Structure formats: C-alpha cells, structure tokens
Amino acid sequence: MSAIVWTAVGSLAAWLWLLLCQGFFWRTDVRLPPRTEPDGWPPVCVVVPARDEAGVLPASLPSLLAQDYPGRAEVFLVDDGSSDGTGELARELGRRHGGLPLTVDSPGEPPAGWTGKLWAVRHGIGLARARGPEYLLLTDADIAHGPDSLRTLVAAARTEGFDAVSQMARLRVESLWERLVVPAFVYFFAQLYPFRRIGRKGGRTAAAAGGCVLLRADAAERARIPDAIRHAVIDDVALARAVKSGGGHIWLGLAERVDSVRPYPRLHDLWRMVSRCAYAQLRHNPLLLAGTVTGLTLVYLVPPVALVVGLATGGTAAWGVGGLAWLVMTGTYIPMLRYYRQPLWLAPLLPFTAFLYLLMTVDSAVQHYGGRGAAWKGRTYARRNAVPDET
C-alpha cells in the first residue's frame, strides 16, 4: 500500500481509539444531576474579577444580583485596574437592580509572579472570607446565570459531596466565525479533558471552566487557592489540578443556563482568544508543540486529503479509508453541534476548523518566542514568573 493509504489507516485507527477509549468525550450528556434540596443552604460569596468589562456587565451582573438563593449570598466584584469605568458601572447596576448585596473594590496592580486575574481573585476571596462563606462561586464578568444557577450548583455540591463544581458556559454562537470555531473549541477541550474522567475520585484528569466554578472554601484553603496557581495563564485547569491533588472531589460538565455574553464577531477576535494561551497549554515545550502539530495533521487533516487524493488518482483504498475516518470524525462532532443548536452541515467542516486551531497554536508559540507571550486585556505574560508588563 502507498504512504497515503498507510497514513490514512493510522488516522482511522486514531479515530476509532478516540471514539471508544477517550472517555466518550464526544457525548454531551454530562450535566448537573437533577436538583435535590439539601437540608440547609450554606452561605456563599460570589467573586467576579473584572478588567475593562463595561461592554458586557449590563448583560451579566444583573443575573448574579437576581439569584434566587434561599441562603445568605453576596457578590464581590473586583475591578482589576479597568480604564473603561467598569467599577462605577458595576456600582450603578447594583443600585439600579438591587438583589444580592454587591461590593465593588480594586486590588491595585498585581505584584511580580501574579497574573492580573488571579490577583483580583485573591483580593475578592480575601474580602469574602470576612463573611465566613462555606462556598465560593468564582465566575467571570461575561457570564450570565439563570436565576436558579447558584441554587443548583450548591445543591449538587452539597448532595453529591463535590469540593468543586464547574460548568462550561455556553459560549455565544451568532456570527459565521463563532459558528465555525466556538463549538469546536469546547469539543477540543472535552477531547483533552474528558468530562467523565474529571468526575472520578482518584482519577488523574482534572479541569474546570473558569467562567463558573463553585468551590468549597475549606478546599480552597487546603489547595492554597489562588496563591498556589498565581502564575497560571490557564487558571481554571490549574485550579482543578490543585484541588484534586489535595484530595478534593471535582466535577465539570456542560451548562444549561450559564451563558457567556462576550461576542467574538471576527476571526481575529477568536484567534486572539485561542492564541493567547495555546502555547501555555503546551507548557511552552517545543517538543509538545511539534507533537501537537503532527497529531492535528494526522487526526484531522489526513482523512480529507486521503479522500481527495484517492478520488483524484483512482486509489480505492485511500479514498475509502480516508472517507471512513472523516465519517467517524464528523459523527463525533454532531452532538456538540446539537448542543450549540447549530446546523449539522458544519460537522464535515471540522478539518478546516482544526487547521485554523493548528495555525493559532503555532502563532501562540511565535508570539511567545517573539517576547510577547500570553496577553489579555493589555497585560502580557512572557514567561512563567514574569512581571506583568502593561502595554
């Protein structure tokens, strides 16, 4: 057999392994269990780090203030050096909408070795601890919560014995590029961190979705959150690993009524979102980068190439094996498209989207070696313990 056929066979074998042996990552039925009311409702503090979020706060903060929670709850929004009036807008929204008590404060500039977001989280947790909460809800400023979101999270944590409960917020999918890229982003994340494995006690797989993490306060103290992960650019995965390595029981699943309101209308916006941390995900390791590029090429790009080459040259084995691998790939993507309520004709386009992610990952490495490193909201983090550099 020719090299293209052997390569296509390798791709098909990889897809069969992913289909059956990677924690059924492609299924989208890992959701919070039906709510069982606990005996009592513990006090909760909500910590919201925010930097230049005036554009999204009107669509997100009122949903937090309007939480229907039977116990005591309070919201702490930490304005991380915003230049767009985020703090004052938050205060105005609190006065206008009422609901849960709201405190808006600022921690000042982060010291060396801290990412800005985690420095803001640390400040918010410090304010919250004075209230003696049993749980902390860490949520991003672009996340809108259904009115019973907090109640459902606490009920799951309390009745199931979880130390951390995280929901992957449903990201916005309105523009063409959002439709192409966003469902694939969650699909790839689940492939790396299968949700079923995350929830297993004693398992090694650990991850969370930073937009919505309910964390037991004593588990946070045991894991030294956020001090132990102060340098992390991908803070949600680092948080989950710290909690799980300390013996905590964690859970991650897809959300029903927890939504991101942040728009990514252009490819450039999505490119920045992915490339700012893709190489950090690979621990800035050139060998891991090379392996990732090779893996993406074999798994996602070889099947359509083999199909086209086989049809063009009359190679039955090439187009047959390549087409079968592409069919398996397409089938595993359909559940995620259904979850995002997107048309199923997008499923065969997954190789194109994977190619975009390959380019984004390479660009992330180029930025790193060019001295820029990970960047977010005007701050760049060139290396693990770098001082954040305002640009």
C-alpha positions in Angstrom: 0.0 0.0 0.0 1.1 3.6 -0.6 2.2 6.0 2.0 -1.0 8.0 1.8 -3.0 4.8 2.5 -0.9 3.8 5.5 -1.2 7.3 6.8 -5.0 7.2 6.4 -5.1 3.8 8.2 -3.2 5.4 11.1 -5.7 8.3 11.2 -8.7 5.8 11.1 -7.1 3.8 14.0 -6.6 7.1 15.9 -10.3 8.0 15.4 -11.5 4.5 16.5 -9.4 4.9 19.7 -10.8 8.4 20.3 -14.3 7.1 19.7 -14.2 4.3 22.2 -11.3 4.9 24.6 -11.1 8.6 25.3 -13.8 8.8 28.0 -16.6 9.2 25.4 -15.5 12.8 25.2 -17.8 13.4 22.2 -21.0 12.9 24.2 -22.7 15.9 25.6 -24.8 14.4 28.4 -22.5 15.2 31.3 -24.8 17.7 33.1 -25.6 18.6 36.7 -27.8 15.9 38.3 -31.5 16.8 39.0 -31.5 19.2 41.9 -32.0 17.6 45.3 -32.7 20.2 48.0 -30.1 19.9 50.8 -31.0 20.1 54.5 -29.8 23.6 54.7 -28.5 26.3 52.4 -24.9 27.4 53.3 -23.6 30.9 53.0 -22.0 31.7 49.6 -19.8 34.5 48.3 -19.6 35.2 44.6 -16.2 36.6 43.4 -16.1 38.3 40.0 -12.7 39.5 38.6 -13.3 42.2 36.0 -11.0 44.2 33.8 -12.4 46.5 31.2 -15.7 44.7 31.1 -18.1 47.7 30.8 -19.3 46.3 27.5 -20.7 43.0 29.0 -21.6 43.8 32.6 -25.1 45.1 31.8 -25.9 41.7 30.4 -24.2 39.6 33.1 -24.0 41.3 36.5 -27.8 41.8 36.9 -28.2 38.0 36.5 -26.0 37.4 39.5 -27.7 40.0 41.6 -31.0 38.4 40.8 -30.1 34.9 42.0 -33.0 33.0 43.7 -30.9 31.6 46.6 -32.6 30.6 49.9 -29.4 31.1 52.0 -27.1 34.0 52.5 -25.2 35.2 49.4 -23.2 38.2 48.5 -21.4 39.4 45.4 -17.8 40.8 45.3 -16.8 42.4 42.0 -13.0 43.2 41.9 -12.2 45.9 39.4 -8.7 44.9 38.1 -7.4 48.3 37.0 -10.0 49.0 34.4 -9.8 52.0 32.1 -13.4 51.9 30.9 -15.4 52.7 34.1 -16.1 49.0 34.9 -16.2 49.7 38.7 -18.5 52.6 38.6 -20.8 50.9 36.1 -21.0 47.9 38.4 -22.0 50.1 41.3 -24.6 51.8 39.2 -26.0 48.4 38.1 -26.1 47.4 41.8 -28.1 50.5 42.7 -30.4 50.1 39.8 -31.2 46.4 40.0 -30.9 45.6 43.7 -30.9 42.0 44.7 -27.9 40.3 46.4 -25.6 42.7 48.3 -22.8 43.9 46.0 -19.3 45.1 47.0 -17.0 46.7 44.3 -13.4 47.0 45.2 -9.9 47.2 43.5 -6.7 45.4 44.5 -4.2 47.6 42.8 -1.6 46.4 40.4 -0.5 42.7 40.7 3.0 42.0 42.1 5.6 40.1 40.3 4.7 36.4 39.7 0.9 37.0 39.6 -1.4 37.1 36.7 -3.9 40.0 37.0 -7.0 37.9 37.1 -5.7 35.7 39.9 -4.5 38.7 41.9 -8.1 40.0 41.6 -9.5 36.7 42.6 -7.2 36.6 45.7 -8.4 40.1 46.7 -12.0 39.0 46.2 -11.6 35.8 48.3 -9.9 37.9 51.0 -12.9 40.2 51.2 -15.3 37.2 51.1 -13.6 35.3 53.9 -14.6 38.0 56.4 -18.2 36.8 55.7 -17.4 33.2 56.6 -18.8 31.6 53.5 -18.9 27.8 53.1 -18.7 28.1 49.3 -17.1 30.5 46.8 -18.5 31.0 43.4 -15.8 32.2 41.0 -17.4 33.5 37.9 -16.2 35.7 35.0 -17.6 39.1 34.3 -19.0 38.0 30.9 -21.1 35.1 32.3 -24.9 35.4 32.7 -26.5 33.0 35.1 -30.0 31.7 35.1 -32.0 32.8 38.2 -31.5 29.3 39.9 -27.9 28.8 38.8 -26.4 29.3 42.3 -29.1 27.2 43.9 -28.5 24.4 41.5 -24.7 24.5 41.9 -24.8 24.5 45.7 -27.4 21.7 45.7 -25.2 19.5 43.5 -22.1 20.2 45.6 -23.8 19.6 48.9 -25.7 16.5 48.0 -23.0 14.8 45.8 -20.1 15.7 48.0 -18.1 17.7 45.4 -15.4 20.1 46.5 -15.5 21.9 43.2 -18.4 22.0 40.7 -17.7 23.7 37.4 -20.0 24.3 34.4 -18.7 25.0 30.9 -20.7 28.1 30.0 -22.4 28.1 26.6 -20.4 30.5 24.5 -22.0 32.9 22.0 -22.6 31.5 18.5 -24.1 34.2 16.3 -21.5 35.3 13.7 -20.2 32.9 11.0 -16.8 32.6 12.6 -18.4 31.9 16.0 -20.4 29.1 14.4 -17.3 27.6 12.9 -14.9 28.0 15.8 -16.7 28.0 19.1 -18.4 24.6 19.2 -15.0 23.1 18.1 -13.3 24.9 21.0 -15.5 23.1 23.5 -15.2 19.8 21.5 -11.4 20.0 21.6 -11.4 20.9 25.3 -13.5 17.8 26.0 -11.2 15.7 23.9 -8.2 16.8 26.1 -10.1 16.6 29.4 -13.0 14.1 29.1 -15.7 15.2 31.5 -16.5 11.7 32.7 -12.9 11.2 33.8 -12.8 14.5 35.7 -15.6 13.5 38.0 -13.9 10.2 39.0 -12.5 10.1 42.5 -8.8 9.3 42.5 -8.6 9.8 38.7 -5.7 11.9 37.2 -7.8 14.0 34.8 -8.5 17.4 36.2 -10.0 20.5 34.6 -12.5 23.3 35.2 -14.2 26.0 33.3 -13.1 29.3 34.8 -16.3 31.1 34.0 -18.3 29.1 36.6 -16.6 27.3 39.5 -18.3 26.7 42.8 -15.6 25.9 45.3 -15.8 24.8 48.9 -14.0 27.5 51.0 -12.1 24.9 53.1 -11.0 23.1 49.9 -9.7 26.4 48.5 -7.6 26.9 51.7 -6.2 23.3 51.6 -5.2 23.8 48.0 -3.9 27.3 48.7 -6.1 28.8 46.0 -5.2 31.1 44.4 -1.7 31.5 45.8 -0.5 28.1 44.6 -1.5 28.9 41.0 -0.7 32.7 41.0 1.4 32.4 37.8 -1.1 30.3 35.8 -2.4 31.7 32.5 -4.8 28.8 32.1 -6.1 29.3 35.7 -9.2 27.1 35.6 -7.2 23.9 34.8 -4.6 24.8 37.3 -7.2 25.4 40.0 -8.8 22.0 39.3 -5.5 20.2 39.5 -4.6 21.9 42.8 -8.0 20.9 44.3 -7.8 17.3 43.0 -4.2 16.8 44.0 -5.2 17.8 47.5 -7.7 15.0 47.6 -10.7 17.1 46.5 -13.6 15.6 44.5 -14.3 17.8 41.4 -16.9 17.8 38.7 -17.1 19.5 35.3 -20.0 19.4 32.8 -21.8 21.4 30.2 -24.2 24.1 31.3 -27.9 24.5 30.7 -28.4 28.1 31.7 -25.0 29.6 32.2 -24.0 31.6 29.1 -21.2 33.8 28.0 -22.3 37.1 26.6 -18.9 38.1 25.2 -19.1 38.5 21.4 -16.3 37.2 19.1 -17.7 38.5 15.8 -14.5 38.3 13.7 -11.9 35.6 13.2 -9.3 38.0 14.6 -11.2 38.0 18.0 -11.4 34.2 18.2 -7.7 34.0 17.1 -6.6 36.2 19.9 -8.7 34.2 22.4 -7.1 30.9 21.4 -3.5 32.0 20.6 -3.1 33.9 23.9 -2.8 30.7 25.9 -2.4 27.8 23.4 1.3 27.5 23.8 1.0 27.9 27.6 -1.3 24.8 27.4 1.7 23.0 25.9 3.9 24.2 28.8 6.0 26.2 26.3 7.6 23.0 25.2 8.8 22.8 21.5 8.5 19.0 21.5 4.9 19.2 22.7 4.3 21.8 20.0 5.7 19.5 17.3 3.7 16.6 18.6 0.5 18.6 18.7 1.0 19.8 15.1 1.8 16.3 14.0 -1.2 14.9 15.9 -3.7 17.5 14.5 -2.4 16.8 11.0 -2.7 13.0 11.3 -6.1 13.0 13.0 -7.9 15.9 11.4 -6.2 16.8 8.1 -5.2 13.4 6.7 -8.7 12.0 6.2 -10.0 14.7 3.7 -6.6 14.8 2.0 -6.6 11.0 1.6 -10.2 11.1 0.3 -9.4 13.8 -2.3 -6.1 12.1 -3.4 -7.8 8.7 -3.7 -10.7 10.1 -5.8 -8.2 12.0 -8.0 -5.9 9.1 -8.6 -8.4 6.3 -8.5 -7.0 4.9 -5.3 -9.9 3.0 -3.8 -8.1 2.2 -0.6 -7.0 5.8 0.0 -10.5 7.4 -0.5 -12.2 4.5 1.3 -10.1 4.6 4.4 -9.8 8.4 4.4 -13.6 8.8 3.9 -14.3 6.4 6.8 -12.0 8.3 9.1 -13.7 11.6 8.1 -17.1 10.0 8.7 -16.2 8.9 12.2 -14.8 12.4 12.9 -18.0 14.0 11.6 -20.1 11.7 13.7 -18.3 12.6 16.9 -18.8 16.3 16.3 -22.6 16.2 15.7 -23.6 16.0 19.4 -21.6 19.2 20.1 -23.3 21.0 17.2 -26.7 19.9 18.5 -25.8 21.2 22.0 -25.0 24.5 20.4 -28.1 24.3 18.2 -26.1 24.7 15.0 -26.8 23.2 11.6 -25.3 19.7 11.1 -23.7 20.7 7.7 -21.0 22.3 9.8 -19.8 18.9 11.0 -17.9 17.9 7.9 -16.0 21.3 8.1 -14.2 20.2 11.3 -10.9 19.5 9.4 -10.9 23.2 8.3 -11.6 24.4 11.8 -8.8 22.1 13.1 -6.4 23.6 10.6 -7.3 27.1 12.0 -6.6 25.8 15.5 -3.2 24.4 14.3 -2.3 27.8 12.9 -3.4 29.6 16.1 -1.3 27.2 18.2 1.8 27.8 16.0 1.1 31.6 16.2 0.9 31.3 20.0 4.4 29.8 20.0 5.7 32.5 17.6 4.3 35.2 20.0 6.0 33.5 22.9 9.4 33.4 21.3 8.9 36.9 20.0 8.8 38.1 23.6 5.0 38.8 23.7 3.9 35.7 25.5 0.3 35.3 26.6 -1.7 38.5 26.5 -5.0 39.6 27.9 -6.7 43.0 28.5 -3.5 44.9 28.0 -1.2 42.7 30.1 1.4 40.3 28.7 2.9 37.3 30.5 6.1 36.4 28.7 7.1 33.5 30.9 6.1 31.6 34.0 7.2 34.0 36.7 7.4 37.2 34.6 6.3 40.5 36.0 3.1 41.5 34.2 4.0 44.2 31.7 1.4 46.9 30.9 1.3 47.6 27.2 
